[in-house]
């Protein structure tokens, strides 16, 4: 197995001790589409769930992409829409989510480094001990779904880190 080490970033030229393997999104994409002054009235948002306009429901979960030749994963923290019925069931069983059957949802996060990811089909798999749900992507030819299915190379993970580098002016 390959060990994940540090790297010299082609964006900023700085050596980083660790290759980032986890990225998050604090809210569904629709939150950022709303005018900042509208957000407080239109959204109920915390770290785990979001309700938009009292009629659109979202759960925060993780897409875990296996990193080829390692035991590690690239993790994308994402938001997925749920139907109102499924959202209500989730809230009703919040403390025992692992007893819930997987639920269908639409990916509601625009991930950088990929073509449009909003509205990819997903299944939400609930886990015990308040661990964020695992998000399974429908296996299509979308590059994110391909990496989810086949894994991602360390070179690609480094490329993502360089593209998302804080010093990147692009």
Secondary structure as the mmCIF struct_conf table of DSSP 4:
data_model
#
loop_
_struct_conf.conf_type_id
_struct_conf.id
_struct_conf.beg_label_comp_id
_struct_conf.beg_label_asym_id
_struct_conf.beg_label_seq_id
_struct_conf.end_label_comp_id
_struct_conf.end_label_asym_id
_struct_conf.end_label_seq_id
HELX_LH_PP_P HELX_LH_PP_P1 UNK A 2 UNK A 4
STRN STRN1 UNK A 7 UNK A 8
TURN_TY1_P TURN_TY1_P1 UNK A 10 UNK A 12
STRN STRN2 UNK A 15 UNK A 16
BEND BEND1 UNK A 17 UNK A 18
STRN STRN3 UNK A 22 UNK A 23
BEND BEND2 UNK A 26 UNK A 27
HELX_RH_AL_P HELX_RH_AL_P1 UNK A 29 UNK A 33
BEND BEND3 UNK A 34 UNK A 34
HELX_RH_AL_P HELX_RH_AL_P2 UNK A 36 UNK A 42
STRN STRN4 UNK A 43 UNK A 45
BEND BEND4 UNK A 47 UNK A 48
STRN STRN5 UNK A 49 UNK A 52
TURN_TY1_P TURN_TY1_P2 UNK A 53 UNK A 55
STRN STRN6 UNK A 56 UNK A 66
STRN STRN7 UNK A 67 UNK A 67
TURN_TY1_P TURN_TY1_P3 UNK A 68 UNK A 69
BEND BEND5 UNK A 70 UNK A 71
STRN STRN8 UNK A 73 UNK A 82
HELX_RH_AL_P HELX_RH_AL_P3 UNK A 84 UNK A 92
TURN_TY1_P TURN_TY1_P4 UNK A 93 UNK A 93
HELX_RH_3T_P HELX_RH_3T_P1 UNK A 94 UNK A 99
BEND BEND6 UNK A 100 UNK A 100
HELX_LH_PP_P HELX_LH_PP_P2 UNK A 101 UNK A 102
STRN STRN9 UNK A 103 UNK A 107
TURN_TY1_P TURN_TY1_P5 UNK A 112 UNK A 113
BEND BEND7 UNK A 114 UNK A 115
TURN_TY1_P TURN_TY1_P6 UNK A 118 UNK A 119
STRN STRN10 UNK A 121 UNK A 125
BEND BEND8 UNK A 128 UNK A 128
TURN_TY1_P TURN_TY1_P7 UNK A 129 UNK A 130
HELX_LH_PP_P HELX_LH_PP_P3 UNK A 131 UNK A 132
STRN STRN11 UNK A 133 UNK A 137
HELX_LH_PP_P HELX_LH_PP_P4 UNK A 138 UNK A 138
BEND BEND9 UNK A 141 UNK A 142
HELX_RH_AL_P HELX_RH_AL_P4 UNK A 143 UNK A 150
STRN STRN12 UNK A 152 UNK A 152
HELX_RH_AL_P HELX_RH_AL_P5 UNK A 154 UNK A 163
TURN_TY1_P TURN_TY1_P8 UNK A 164 UNK A 164
TURN_TY1_P TURN_TY1_P9 UNK A 166 UNK A 167
#
